[in-house]
Amino acid sequence: MLLHTKIAGIGKYIPEAVVTNNDLTQVMETSDEWIQERTGIQERHYARKHEETTTTMAARASEIAIERAGIKKEDVDFIIFATLSPDYYFPGCGVLLQRELGITSTEIGALDIRNQCSGFVYGLSIADQFIKTGMYKNILLVGSEMHSMGLEFTTKGRNVTVIFGDGAGAVVLQPTEKEGQGILTTHLHSDGTHAEQLAMINPGSHGGYHLGKENFGYPDEQYGEIFIYPELIERGNIYPNMEGQLVFKTAIQKFPQVIGEALQKTGLSTTDIDMFIPHQANLRISQFVQTKLGLRDDQVWNNIQKYGNTTAASIPIALCEAWEADKIKEDDLVCLAAFGSGFTWGSALIRW
């Protein structure tokens, strides 16, 4: 009996607070026109500080996915959690989600993934292997991000800060014996050559080994119990940094390549794609890839205009939104693709 992996339930959670581009002009030198021209983003959502976390948002999305899958929380037999903005440095959010859902008594395994924008696709591939081998029957895969807790709300940090938003998406994955259904193929890649060009360097333990102490590492002087040294704050190393042009140029190369790899593996073509859901990194990247693939507007789902880049959460949020809008129907071919920090990238083809 050959098993395949299907998405049995899907859910999303978007925080209530809307932060427009004009709102950001109150704390940094920018404009709505400047942000939209470079990213396509009009607004994003921020979670409630000290009330919501990456884990609590994940739980709300998970509860919807579990209900739509027609199972109970206790039926979940494995958790995969993808995020770059965990509640704690450690432990990971997987066990926190288990606790938040009230299913600790089942003592199921929880796996945390740190693949940033590609996290959901990586998680999907991992879950697919577990399902196909019969190891698990109800895997909860989550992508959740609370970027607002760690952004630099100054003119210096605007190139990164204007891009990101908060939110969560979740799916329940189950086995199916139906031939040609579910996840058809997944493809994962990475290249660490330019890892620091899209990164949050500190806090970390590298001590300047890779980059040179004079630029990024810890100073020789000791500051007692202070963990974040003044030099790191001054240099901005405690915030995300990005070499935007390099990321853009690499992304528009890797997106079509990894999608083509998936199509070649399955013997399909771009004309077979019913819905393409790219990671919501930048509307300009999505539009470039759409043109490259020759897809119509109605074959691509973009929502970065409303939510910004929610990294690991962006694909499940967009996938859920498209499904809720009845834009994904049974037997549709859905293509997912992501590119992000690492650099890491990947794709998946799903027969709905």
C-alpha atoms as a printed R data frame, in Angstrom:
    type eleno elety resid chain resno       x      y       z
1   ATOM     1    CA   MET     A     1   0.000  0.000   0.000
2   ATOM     2    CA   LEU     A     2   1.577  3.262  -1.171
3   ATOM     3    CA   LEU     A     3   0.711  6.243   1.004
4   ATOM     4    CA   HIS     A     4   0.625  9.871  -0.079
5   ATOM     5    CA   THR     A     5   0.337 13.035   2.003
6   ATOM     6    CA   LYS     A     6  -2.697 15.290   1.808
7   ATOM     7    CA   ILE     A     7  -3.601 18.559   3.495
8   ATOM     8    CA   ALA     A     8  -6.648 17.627   5.523
9   ATOM     9    CA   GLY     A     9  -7.183 20.936   7.292
10  ATOM    10    CA   ILE     A    10  -5.843 24.469   7.087
11  ATOM    11    CA   GLY     A    11  -6.093 27.575   9.246
12  ATOM    12    CA   LYS     A    12  -4.602 31.027   9.696
13  ATOM    13    CA   TYR     A    13  -4.436 33.737  12.334
14  ATOM    14    CA   ILE     A    14  -3.848 37.420  11.616
15  ATOM    15    CA   PRO     A    15  -3.458 39.863  14.546
16  ATOM    16    CA   GLU     A    16  -6.030 42.649  14.708
17  ATOM    17    CA   ALA     A    17  -3.750 45.692  14.779
18  ATOM    18    CA   VAL     A    18  -3.140 47.126  11.311
19  ATOM    19    CA   VAL     A    19   0.000 49.212  10.762
20  ATOM    20    CA   THR     A    20  -0.083 51.207   7.536
21  ATOM    21    CA   ASN     A    21   2.852 52.655   5.660
22  ATOM    22    CA   ASN     A    22   1.749 56.083   6.828
23  ATOM    23    CA   ASP     A    23   1.889 54.863  10.425
24  ATOM    24    CA   LEU     A    24   5.566 54.020   9.951
25  ATOM    25    CA   THR     A    25   6.314 57.547   8.772
26  ATOM    26    CA   GLN     A    26   5.773 58.632  12.396
27  ATOM    27    CA   VAL     A    27   8.922 56.788  13.544
28  ATOM    28    CA   MET     A    28  11.185 56.845  10.490
29  ATOM    29    CA   GLU     A    29  11.871 58.808   7.312
30  ATOM    30    CA   THR     A    30   9.850 56.971   4.697
31  ATOM    31    CA   SER     A    31   6.645 57.276   2.707
32  ATOM    32    CA   ASP     A    32   3.800 55.159   1.451
33  ATOM    33    CA   GLU     A    33   5.011 55.710  -2.122
34  ATOM    34    CA   TRP     A    34   8.604 54.697  -1.248
35  ATOM    35    CA   ILE     A    35   7.495 51.450   0.422
36  ATOM    36    CA   GLN     A    36   4.949 50.443  -2.219
37  ATOM    37    CA   GLU     A    37   7.351 51.157  -5.083
38  ATOM    38    CA   ARG     A    38  10.013 48.852  -3.619
39  ATOM    39    CA   THR     A    39   7.906 46.102  -2.044
40  ATOM    40    CA   GLY     A    40   4.246 46.419  -3.003
41  ATOM    41    CA   ILE     A    41   3.322 46.484   0.689
42  ATOM    42    CA   GLN     A    42   0.545 48.809   1.842
43  ATOM    43    CA   GLU     A    43   0.067 47.590   5.410
44  ATOM    44    CA   ARG     A    44   0.924 44.830   7.841
45  ATOM    45    CA   HIS     A    45  -0.449 43.457  11.125
46  ATOM    46    CA   TYR     A    46   1.272 43.495  14.520
47  ATOM    47    CA   ALA     A    47   0.456 41.218  17.430
48  ATOM    48    CA   ARG     A    48  -0.328 42.602  20.891
49  ATOM    49    CA   LYS     A    49   2.910 42.865  22.854
50  ATOM    50    CA   HIS     A    50   2.954 40.976  26.150
51  ATOM    51    CA   GLU     A    51  -0.429 39.434  25.271
52  ATOM    52    CA   GLU     A    52   0.292 37.508  22.059
53  ATOM    53    CA   THR     A    53   3.368 35.540  21.070
54  ATOM    54    CA   THR     A    54   4.559 33.458  18.150
55  ATOM    55    CA   THR     A    55   3.179 30.418  19.974
56  ATOM    56    CA   THR     A    56  -0.253 31.812  20.855
57  ATOM    57    CA   MET     A    57  -0.811 32.921  17.255
58  ATOM    58    CA   ALA     A    58   0.245 29.462  16.091
59  ATOM    59    CA   ALA     A    59  -2.255 27.893  18.469
60  ATOM    60    CA   ARG     A    60  -5.141 29.933  17.074
61  ATOM    61    CA   ALA     A    61  -4.261 28.926  13.486
62  ATOM    62    CA   SER     A    62  -3.755 25.314  14.567
63  ATOM    63    CA   GLU     A    63  -7.157 25.086  16.260
64  ATOM    64    CA   ILE     A    64  -8.838 26.093  12.996
65  ATOM    65    CA   ALA     A    65  -6.780 23.623  10.957
66  ATOM    66    CA   ILE     A    66  -7.502 20.799  13.414
67  ATOM    67    CA   GLU     A    67 -11.233 21.500  13.360
68  ATOM    68    CA   ARG     A    68 -11.311 21.619   9.560
69  ATOM    69    CA   ALA     A    69  -9.430 18.321   9.427
70  ATOM    70    CA   GLY     A    70 -12.237 16.751  11.434
71  ATOM    71    CA   ILE     A    71  -9.985 15.522  14.228
72  ATOM    72    CA   LYS     A    72  -9.435 16.298  17.905
73  ATOM    73    CA   LYS     A    73  -6.334 18.005  19.266
74  ATOM    74    CA   GLU     A    74  -5.407 14.727  20.951
75  ATOM    75    CA   ASP     A    75  -5.290 13.026  17.543
76  ATOM    76    CA   VAL     A    76  -2.239 15.066  16.516
77  ATOM    77    CA   ASP     A    77   0.729 12.706  16.731
78  ATOM    78    CA   PHE     A    78   3.587 15.028  15.715
79  ATOM    79    CA   ILE     A    79   4.242 18.790  15.607
80  ATOM    80    CA   ILE     A    80   6.545 20.632  13.210
81  ATOM    81    CA   PHE     A    81   7.009 24.318  13.999
82  ATOM    82    CA   ALA     A    82   8.754 26.731  11.610
83  ATOM    83    CA   THR     A    83   9.731 30.232  12.799
84  ATOM    84    CA   LEU     A    84  12.598 32.708  12.999
85  ATOM    85    CA   SER     A    85  10.970 34.630  15.865
86  ATOM    86    CA   PRO     A    86  10.494 32.086  18.679
87  ATOM    87    CA   ASP     A    87   9.140 32.971  22.105
88  ATOM    88    CA   TYR     A    88  12.430 31.914  23.655
89  ATOM    89    CA   TYR     A    89  15.962 31.394  22.375
90  ATOM    90    CA   PHE     A    90  15.310 27.885  23.712
91  ATOM    91    CA   PRO     A    91  13.272 25.749  24.112
92  ATOM    92    CA   GLY     A    92  11.671 25.921  20.715
93  ATOM    93    CA   CYS     A    93   8.051 26.779  20.018
94  ATOM    94    CA   GLY     A    94   7.029 23.189  19.235
95  ATOM    95    CA   VAL     A    95   6.717 22.168  22.869
96  ATOM    96    CA   LEU     A    96   5.176 25.533  23.761
97  ATOM    97    CA   LEU     A    97   2.496 24.971  21.122
98  ATOM    98    CA   GLN     A    98   1.861 21.499  22.502
99  ATOM    99    CA   ARG     A    99   1.307 23.056  25.926
100 ATOM   100    CA   GLU     A   100  -0.830 25.898  24.566
101 ATOM   101    CA   LEU     A   101  -3.089 23.372  22.811
102 ATOM   102    CA   GLY     A   102  -3.399 21.350  26.018
103 ATOM   103    CA   ILE     A   103  -2.078 18.090  24.585
104 ATOM   104    CA   THR     A   104   1.029 17.504  26.707
105 ATOM   105    CA   SER     A   105  -0.440 14.292  28.136
106 ATOM   106    CA   THR     A   106   0.022 12.586  24.761
107 ATOM   107    CA   GLU     A   107   3.782 13.309  24.907
108 ATOM   108    CA   ILE     A   108   4.052 13.518  21.126
109 ATOM   109    CA   GLY     A   109   7.260 14.643  19.428
110 ATOM   110    CA   ALA     A   110   7.829 18.263  18.466
111 ATOM   111    CA   LEU     A   111  10.342 19.428  15.875
112 ATOM   112    CA   ASP     A   112  11.467 23.046  15.448
113 ATOM   113    CA   ILE     A   113  12.693 24.301  12.071
114 ATOM   114    CA   ARG     A   114  14.937 27.333  11.553
115 ATOM   115    CA   ASN     A   115  14.773 27.828   7.798
116 ATOM   116    CA   GLN     A   116  13.229 31.276   7.892
117 ATOM   117    CA   CYS     A   117  11.234 32.077   4.729
118 ATOM   118    CA   SER     A   118  11.621 28.510   3.450
119 ATOM   119    CA   GLY     A   119  10.578 26.988   6.766
120 ATOM   120    CA   PHE     A   120   7.082 25.907   5.763
121 ATOM   121    CA   VAL     A   121   8.237 24.216   2.549
122 ATOM   122    CA   TYR     A   122  11.032 22.458   4.429
123 ATOM   123    CA   GLY     A   123   8.502 21.367   7.065
124 ATOM   124    CA   LEU     A   124   6.139 20.115   4.387
125 ATOM   125    CA   SER     A   125   8.880 17.953   2.895
126 ATOM   126    CA   ILE     A   126   9.823 16.512   6.287
127 ATOM   127    CA   ALA     A   127   6.206 15.765   7.168
128 ATOM   128    CA   ASP     A   128   5.705 14.104   3.785
129 ATOM   129    CA   GLN     A   129   8.437 11.575   4.562
130 ATOM   130    CA   PHE     A   130   6.908 10.751   7.948
131 ATOM   131    CA   ILE     A   131   3.438 10.304   6.459
132 ATOM   132    CA   LYS     A   132   4.540  8.208   3.465
133 ATOM   133    CA   THR     A   133   6.450  5.788   5.678
134 ATOM   134    CA   GLY     A   134   3.413  5.365   7.944
135 ATOM   135    CA   MET     A   135   5.188  6.751  11.013
136 ATOM   136    CA   TYR     A   136   2.547  9.421  11.740
137 ATOM   137    CA   LYS     A   137  -1.074  9.944  10.716
138 ATOM   138    CA   ASN     A   138  -1.880 13.489  11.853
139 ATOM   139    CA   ILE     A   139   1.024 15.924  11.627
140 ATOM   140    CA   LEU     A   140   0.456 19.520  12.643
141 ATOM   141    CA   LEU     A   141   2.726 21.781  10.589
142 ATOM   142    CA   VAL     A   142   2.853 25.442  11.603
143 ATOM   143    CA   GLY     A   143   4.538 28.595  10.386
144 ATOM   144    CA   SER     A   144   4.248 31.524  12.788
145 ATOM   145    CA   GLU     A   145   6.082 34.829  13.156
146 ATOM   146    CA   MET     A   146   6.050 37.813  15.496
147 ATOM   147    CA   HIS     A   147   8.543 40.056  13.724
148 ATOM   148    CA   SER     A   148   7.344 43.236  15.387
149 ATOM   149    CA   MET     A   149   9.126 42.292  18.608
150 ATOM   150    CA   GLY     A   150  12.582 42.548  17.023
151 ATOM   151    CA   LEU     A   151  12.554 45.237  14.342
152 ATOM   152    CA   GLU     A   152  14.483 48.510  14.403
153 ATOM   153    CA   PHE     A   153  11.891 51.282  14.232
154 ATOM   154    CA   THR     A   154  14.263 54.004  13.032
155 ATOM   155    CA   THR     A   155  15.279 55.482   9.707
156 ATOM   156    CA   LYS     A   156  18.424 53.376   9.886
157 ATOM   157    CA   GLY     A   157  16.375 50.189  10.033
158 ATOM   158    CA   ARG     A   158  13.634 51.103   7.593
159 ATOM   159    CA   ASN     A   159  14.829 48.943   4.668
160 ATOM   160    CA   VAL     A   160  14.043 45.855   6.731
161 ATOM   161    CA   THR     A   161  11.374 47.074   9.138
162 ATOM   162    CA   VAL     A   162   8.857 48.208   6.517
163 ATOM   163    CA   ILE     A   163   8.801 44.715   5.000
164 ATOM   164    CA   PHE     A   164   7.774 42.462   7.875
165 ATOM   165    CA   GLY     A   165   4.494 41.652   9.613
166 ATOM   166    CA   ASP     A   166   3.091 39.169  12.137
167 ATOM   167    CA   GLY     A   167   0.823 36.167  11.623
168 ATOM   168    CA   ALA     A   168   0.463 32.397  11.644
169 ATOM   169    CA   GLY     A   169  -0.687 29.599   9.364
170 ATOM   170    CA   ALA     A   170  -1.141 25.880  10.016
171 ATOM   171    CA   VAL     A   171  -2.036 22.663   8.236
172 ATOM   172    CA   VAL     A   172  -2.909 19.138   9.344
173 ATOM   173    CA   LEU     A   173  -1.292 16.521   7.128
174 ATOM   174    CA   GLN     A   174  -2.739 13.024   6.783
175 ATOM   175    CA   PRO     A   175  -2.124  9.923   4.646
176 ATOM   176    CA   THR     A   176  -4.198  9.111   1.602
177 ATOM   177    CA   GLU     A   177  -4.141  6.050  -0.651
178 ATOM   178    CA   LYS     A   178  -5.579  7.961  -3.589
179 ATOM   179    CA   GLU     A   179  -3.059  7.788  -6.416
180 ATOM   180    CA   GLY     A   180  -1.892 11.114  -7.826
181 ATOM   181    CA   GLN     A   181  -3.280 13.127  -4.905
182 ATOM   182    CA   GLY     A   182  -1.615 15.151  -2.185
183 ATOM   183    CA   ILE     A   183   2.048 16.138  -2.191
184 ATOM   184    CA   LEU     A   184   3.536 15.056  -5.520
185 ATOM   185    CA   THR     A   185   7.088 16.241  -4.944
186 ATOM   186    CA   THR     A   186   9.217 18.583  -2.823
187 ATOM   187    CA   HIS     A   187  12.658 20.020  -3.561
188 ATOM   188    CA   LEU     A   188  14.955 21.668  -1.017
189 ATOM   189    CA   HIS     A   189  18.196 23.614  -1.528
190 ATOM   190    CA   SER     A   190  20.623 25.866   0.301
191 ATOM   191    CA   ASP     A   191  23.816 27.839  -0.252
192 ATOM   192    CA   GLY     A   192  25.501 29.392   2.775
193 ATOM   193    CA   THR     A   193  27.987 31.482   0.797
194 ATOM   194    CA   HIS     A   194  26.185 34.740   1.539
195 ATOM   195    CA   ALA     A   195  24.570 33.777   4.848
196 ATOM   196    CA   GLU     A   196  25.336 37.116   6.532
197 ATOM   197    CA   GLN     A   197  23.659 39.147   3.773
198 ATOM   198    CA   LEU     A   198  20.241 38.339   5.197
199 ATOM   199    CA   ALA     A   199  20.709 37.669   8.873
200 ATOM   200    CA   MET     A   200  20.369 38.698  12.486
201 ATOM   201    CA   ILE     A   201  23.939 38.310  13.726
202 ATOM   202    CA   ASN     A   202  23.541 38.808  17.482
203 ATOM   203    CA   PRO     A   203  22.894 37.564  20.053
204 ATOM   204    CA   GLY     A   204  25.077 34.688  18.931
205 ATOM   205    CA   SER     A   205  28.145 32.716  19.918
206 ATOM   206    CA   HIS     A   206  30.409 33.248  16.903
207 ATOM   207    CA   GLY     A   207  32.564 35.865  18.648
208 ATOM   208    CA   GLY     A   208  33.418 37.434  15.314
209 ATOM   209    CA   TYR     A   209  34.994 34.222  13.987
210 ATOM   210    CA   HIS     A   210  33.398 34.335  10.536
211 ATOM   211    CA   LEU     A   211  33.089 38.046   9.990
212 ATOM   212    CA   GLY     A   212  35.938 39.701  11.840
213 ATOM   213    CA   LYS     A   213  35.702 40.930  15.389
214 ATOM   214    CA   GLU     A   214  36.137 44.543  14.340
215 ATOM   215    CA   ASN     A   215  32.857 44.453  12.429
216 ATOM   216    CA   PHE     A   216  30.471 42.053  14.081
217 ATOM   217    CA   GLY     A   217  32.053 40.206  16.986
218 ATOM   218    CA   TYR     A   218  32.056 40.744  20.711
219 ATOM   219    CA   PRO     A   219  34.499 43.379  21.986
220 ATOM   220    CA   ASP     A   220  37.526 42.417  24.084
221 ATOM   221    CA   GLU     A   221  36.333 44.481  27.020
222 ATOM   222    CA   GLN     A   222  34.007 42.810  29.487
223 ATOM   223    CA   TYR     A   223  30.728 44.352  30.586
224 ATOM   224    CA   GLY     A   224  29.902 42.164  33.552
225 ATOM   225    CA   GLU     A   225  26.363 40.829  33.346
226 ATOM   226    CA   ILE     A   226  25.336 42.929  30.330
227 ATOM   227    CA   PHE     A   227  24.446 40.520  27.529
228 ATOM   228    CA   ILE     A   228  23.832 43.021  24.720
229 ATOM   229    CA   TYR     A   229  27.018 45.043  24.474
230 ATOM   230    CA   PRO     A   230  26.790 48.767  23.637
231 ATOM   231    CA   GLU     A   231  28.810 48.260  20.452
232 ATOM   232    CA   LEU     A   232  26.309 45.735  19.146
233 ATOM   233    CA   ILE     A   233  23.428 48.152  19.696
234 ATOM   234    CA   GLU     A   234  25.328 50.972  18.004
235 ATOM   235    CA   ARG     A   235  26.186 48.833  14.973
236 ATOM   236    CA   GLY     A   236  22.657 47.475  14.729
237 ATOM   237    CA   ASN     A   237  23.796 43.850  14.949
238 ATOM   238    CA   ILE     A   238  20.932 42.956  17.263
239 ATOM   239    CA   TYR     A   239  18.479 43.713  14.440
240 ATOM   240    CA   PRO     A   240  17.894 41.931  11.129
241 ATOM   241    CA   ASN     A   241  20.041 43.188   8.256
242 ATOM   242    CA   MET     A   242  19.648 42.579   4.544
243 ATOM   243    CA   GLU     A   243  21.573 43.280   1.368
244 ATOM   244    CA   GLY     A   244  18.391 43.796  -0.623
245 ATOM   245    CA   GLN     A   245  19.815 43.815  -4.158
246 ATOM   246    CA   LEU     A   246  21.685 40.542  -3.672
247 ATOM   247    CA   VAL     A   247  18.627 38.876  -2.151
248 ATOM   248    CA   PHE     A   248  16.404 40.111  -4.987
249 ATOM   249    CA   LYS     A   249  18.787 39.000  -7.754
250 ATOM   250    CA   THR     A   250  19.293 35.571  -6.227
251 ATOM   251    CA   ALA     A   251  15.596 35.028  -5.501
252 ATOM   252    CA   ILE     A   252  14.479 35.702  -9.070
253 ATOM   253    CA   GLN     A   253  16.996 33.089 -10.240
254 ATOM   254    CA   LYS     A   254  16.198 30.386  -7.692
255 ATOM   255    CA   PHE     A   255  12.395 30.645  -7.763
256 ATOM   256    CA   PRO     A   256  12.001 29.598 -11.432
257 ATOM   257    CA   GLN     A   257  14.772 26.991 -11.123
258 ATOM   258    CA   VAL     A   258  13.259 25.138  -8.182
259 ATOM   259    CA   ILE     A   259   9.763 25.309  -9.672
260 ATOM   260    CA   GLY     A   260  11.108 23.941 -12.952
261 ATOM   261    CA   GLU     A   261  12.792 21.144 -11.024
262 ATOM   262    CA   ALA     A   262   9.453 20.119  -9.499
263 ATOM   263    CA   LEU     A   263   7.645 20.228 -12.837
264 ATOM   264    CA   GLN     A   264  10.341 18.180 -14.551
265 ATOM   265    CA   LYS     A   265  10.223 15.570 -11.778
266 ATOM   266    CA   THR     A   266   6.482 15.094 -12.229
267 ATOM   267    CA   GLY     A   267   6.374 15.449 -16.008
268 ATOM   268    CA   LEU     A   268   4.152 18.513 -15.734
269 ATOM   269    CA   SER     A   269   4.471 22.024 -17.154
270 ATOM   270    CA   THR     A   270   3.615 25.561 -16.107
271 ATOM   271    CA   THR     A   271   0.365 25.283 -18.056
272 ATOM   272    CA   ASP     A   272  -0.759 22.580 -15.619
273 ATOM   273    CA   ILE     A   273  -0.478 24.897 -12.589
274 ATOM   274    CA   ASP     A   274  -3.868 26.035 -11.311
275 ATOM   275    CA   MET     A   275  -2.566 28.084  -8.394
276 ATOM   276    CA   PHE     A   276   0.941 29.344  -7.665
277 ATOM   277    CA   ILE     A   277   1.566 30.522  -4.113
278 ATOM   278    CA   PRO     A   278   4.974 32.092  -3.665
279 ATOM   279    CA   HIS     A   279   6.465 33.047  -0.348
280 ATOM   280    CA   GLN     A   280   5.425 36.657   0.149
281 ATOM   281    CA   ALA     A   281   8.871 38.267   0.196
282 ATOM   282    CA   ASN     A   282   8.352 41.123  -2.222
283 ATOM   283    CA   LEU     A   283   5.565 41.761  -4.708
284 ATOM   284    CA   ARG     A   284   8.153 42.647  -7.362
285 ATOM   285    CA   ILE     A   285   9.772 39.215  -6.989
286 ATOM   286    CA   SER     A   286   6.394 37.463  -7.285
287 ATOM   287    CA   GLN     A   287   5.487 39.472 -10.366
288 ATOM   288    CA   PHE     A   288   8.834 38.701 -12.006
289 ATOM   289    CA   VAL     A   289   8.426 34.977 -11.368
290 ATOM   290    CA   GLN     A   290   4.823 35.081 -12.603
291 ATOM   291    CA   THR     A   291   5.966 36.629 -15.883
292 ATOM   292    CA   LYS     A   292   8.825 34.148 -16.177
293 ATOM   293    CA   LEU     A   293   6.403 31.235 -15.764
294 ATOM   294    CA   GLY     A   294   3.801 32.779 -18.071
295 ATOM   295    CA   LEU     A   295   1.029 32.640 -15.459
296 ATOM   296    CA   ARG     A   296  -2.112 34.770 -15.427
297 ATOM   297    CA   ASP     A   297  -3.013 36.978 -12.462
298 ATOM   298    CA   ASP     A   298  -5.762 34.566 -11.442
299 ATOM   299    CA   GLN     A   299  -3.199 31.750 -11.205
300 ATOM   300    CA   VAL     A   300  -1.099 33.529  -8.558
301 ATOM   301    CA   TRP     A   301  -2.062 34.414  -5.001
302 ATOM   302    CA   ASN     A   302  -0.374 37.484  -3.541
303 ATOM   303    CA   ASN     A   303  -1.342 39.044  -0.227
304 ATOM   304    CA   ILE     A   304   1.871 40.797   0.785
305 ATOM   305    CA   GLN     A   305   0.025 44.074   0.140
306 ATOM   306    CA   LYS     A   306  -2.065 43.421   3.286
307 ATOM   307    CA   TYR     A   307   0.248 41.444   5.537
308 ATOM   308    CA   GLY     A   308   3.833 42.229   4.565
309 ATOM   309    CA   ASN     A   309   6.385 39.445   4.708
310 ATOM   310    CA   THR     A   310   5.476 36.931   7.425
311 ATOM   311    CA   THR     A   311   8.379 34.616   6.463
312 ATOM   312    CA   ALA     A   312   7.596 31.022   7.582
313 ATOM   313    CA   ALA     A   313   3.926 31.941   7.975
314 ATOM   314    CA   SER     A   314   3.482 33.556   4.576
315 ATOM   315    CA   ILE     A   315   2.819 30.448   2.477
316 ATOM   316    CA   PRO     A   316   0.326 28.786   4.859
317 ATOM   317    CA   ILE     A   317  -1.491 32.115   5.351
318 ATOM   318    CA   ALA     A   318  -1.719 32.665   1.589
319 ATOM   319    CA   LEU     A   319  -2.656 29.034   0.976
320 ATOM   320    CA   CYS     A   320  -5.429 29.246   3.556
321 ATOM   321    CA   GLU     A   321  -6.689 32.543   2.184
322 ATOM   322    CA   ALA     A   322  -6.793 31.228  -1.375
323 ATOM   323    CA   TRP     A   323  -8.632 28.096  -0.248
324 ATOM   324    CA   GLU     A   324 -11.133 30.122   1.779
325 ATOM   325    CA   ALA     A   325 -11.762 32.289  -1.295
326 ATOM   326    CA   ASP     A   326 -12.594 29.109  -3.246
327 ATOM   327    CA   LYS     A   327  -9.634 29.672  -5.559
328 ATOM   328    CA   ILE     A   328  -8.292 26.183  -4.822
329 ATOM   329    CA   LYS     A   329 -10.561 23.273  -5.642
330 ATOM   330    CA   GLU     A   330 -10.301 19.510  -5.606
331 ATOM   331    CA   ASP     A   331  -7.807 18.126  -8.150
332 ATOM   332    CA   ASP     A   332  -6.195 21.562  -8.675
333 ATOM   333    CA   LEU     A   333  -2.425 21.580  -9.044
334 ATOM   334    CA   VAL     A   334  -0.956 23.922  -6.439
335 ATOM   335    CA   CYS     A   335   2.661 25.047  -6.628
336 ATOM   336    CA   LEU     A   336   4.440 26.440  -3.555
337 ATOM   337    CA   ALA     A   337   7.879 28.050  -3.643
338 ATOM   338    CA   ALA     A   338  10.013 29.983  -1.180
339 ATOM   339    CA   PHE     A   339  13.405 31.674  -0.956
340 ATOM   340    CA   GLY     A   340  15.021 33.247   2.059
341 ATOM   341    CA   SER     A   341  17.800 33.658   4.578
342 ATOM   342    CA   GLY     A   342  20.572 31.111   4.470
343 ATOM   343    CA   PHE     A   343  20.184 31.209   1.550
344 ATOM   344    CA   THR     A   344  17.588 28.436   1.524
345 ATOM   345    CA   TRP     A   345  14.904 27.762  -1.039
346 ATOM   346    CA   GLY     A   346  12.434 25.064  -2.009
347 ATOM   347    CA   SER     A   347   9.292 24.098  -3.879
348 ATOM   348    CA   ALA     A   348   6.363 21.719  -3.590
349 ATOM   349    CA   LEU     A   349   3.682 20.494  -5.978
350 ATOM   350    CA   ILE     A   350   0.376 19.447  -4.455
351 ATOM   351    CA   ARG     A   351  -2.623 17.843  -6.151
352 ATOM   352    CA   TRP     A   352  -5.454 19.180  -3.978
